[in-house]
Amino acid sequence: MYKKARKISGLIMAVSILLAGCSGGTKEGSGEKKESKTPAAQTVELSAPGTYPLVKEKTTLKIMVRGNPLVENFETNEFTKWYEEKTNVHIEWEVVPEQSMQEKLNLVLASEDYPDVIMGLNVTPTQQMIYGSQGAFLPLNDLIEKQGTQTKKMFQDNPEIKDMVTAIDGNIYALPEVNDCYHCSMSQKMWIYEPWLKKLGLEMPKTTEDLYNVLKAFKEKDPNGNGKKDEVPLSITQKSWRSTIDSFLMNSFIYNPVYGSSSKHMYIKDGKLDVAYNKPEWREGLRYLNKLYKDGLIAPESFTQDENQLIQQGENPGTVILGASTGGHEGVFTQLLGESGRWKEYKAVPPLKGPGGVQYAAVDTTALTPGSFIITKKAKNPELALRWADGLYEKEMTLRSVYGRPDQEWRDAKEGEIGINGKPAVWSELKSFGTVQNVNWAQTGPALRSNEFRLSAVAKGDDDLEVILYNETKNNYEPYKPKDISTVPPLFLTNEQASEVADLAKTVNDYVDEMIARFVIGDASLDTEWDSYVSQLDNMNLKRYLEIYQTAYDEKNK
């Protein structure tokens, strides 16, 4: 199972909309913790922290939750019913469609028509800071201290998690979903169809020049053997997980972390934040991509097709036509675990050495989704809400909420079973994740899956997706983790910073995306229009954009 592409890297992109609903009377960045006014708490008798049920008399919480395409119905869901019985807490759900969750969140925040809890809407650090400082989101520090048995243990075992969820005013406004997915941490991958390599007597490419020659052979030498020139050497979508045209290939020219940072293509070197897309090395990377495109090795539809259209190419009936693609796993371009079995025949391409010797595996070590669980000022029982969420970090609750029922979707490991990491296993997944069902919440809301937990699952052989992704990452990407440069972590911004950077981020990133496409397809010339492109970025105040993030980064690392 993979981490969803919840773009922490885009944490400020929607702020320009939501700021319309904010009042401007709060002083930001002062370091003072603002006390929020909450409704008078109902008289409920909580059990001792860490025990169940949480209350003697059944009590209701109102939760607004992100709809999940893998969950049939949160109200009738078997984990929902099991957890209600265990906690004696009934949930009144308001399910928000995933496609429109940001718009709905903005409307709710602007209207102050809050539920008790906002769960799974991935509220960004910037939104947490804005609405937390105004009192709309309750600071959780004292609640965690009093009632957060599992949360305190999680922070103690993983101090970096507490650091990542603590705002610059010292408050914690949201609990995270922790998913320390090893293969996700180096997920800007490329995949190539191994049977074609073998048929043509080719080796796995090691350099950008090797890749060019392999793709050219795919195009010209009929590797699928049907006598037609129907092979598509490389096809990509810009709309799936870790799949954009620059996410893998640009790392052969310059470090290019597309995901996991406060802004895509942004990195830290010697304590200074910078971006990749105005550097000479970026230009040379675009020149290489343009050569692939010009010679018919990149499918023209790579800039316009969606994930379903790409999968249709990967699962072309009868005859394989797709030679290579990019993405965090094989399911970006094939039917993952599908009947054709093609997903298993694509192998990960290690980071390629570029003409200048650059060879990076981009790293995202964020390991969590911020803003997974927020208690609003309308909550009548905030301590109960915190206790309810805190329980979800327990091992059994995480297994039940993410995977399902014991001995049906998962089980404890048996003596002698070995985990994905080669150590004694702790648990085993019995059914593959990813089908529509009504027995779990499918990665919605708080959960605690550490790297150790994920890799302690029983390894089920060469057909096990987690084993495949672990081995491909360990063997082919881990050796190329950068040592002198790093990805920008999630950063909290103040009201003032968020307001200023929101328009800058959209303007700059939209322009960069547009020009990547234009330079690659040849609609813009890298010889005659590069200088004007760099000048335009300067005119868009890229310098100020970087200054804001540098200030936030320095503040975080005082």
Secondary structure, DSSP 8 states (H G I E B T S, - for coil): -------GGGTTTTHHHHGGG--S----SS---------------B--TT-SSSBSS-EEEEEEEE--TTBS-TTT-HHHHHHHHHH-EEEEEEEE-GGGHHHHHHHHHHHT---SEEESS---HHHHHHHHHTTSB---HHHHHHH-HHHHHHHHH-HHHHHHHB-TTS-B--EEEEE--TGGGG---EEEEHHHHHHTT-----BHHHHHHHHHHHHHS-TT-SSS---EEE---SSSTT--TTTTGGGGTS----SSSSSTTEEEETTEEEESTTSHHHHHHHHHHHHHHHTT-B-GGGGT--HHHHHHHHT-SSS--EEEEESSSGGGTS-TT-TT-GGGGEEEE---B-TTS----------EEEEEEEEBTT-S-HHHHHHHHHHTTSHHHHHHHHT-SBTTTEEE--TT-BBTTSSB--EEE-S-S-S-BSSS-SS-S--EE-HHHHHTBB---TT-HHHHHHHHHHHHTGGG--SS-EE-------HHHHHHHHHHHHHHHHHHHHHHHHHHHTSS-TTTSHHHHHHHHHHTTHHHHHHHHHHHHHHHT-
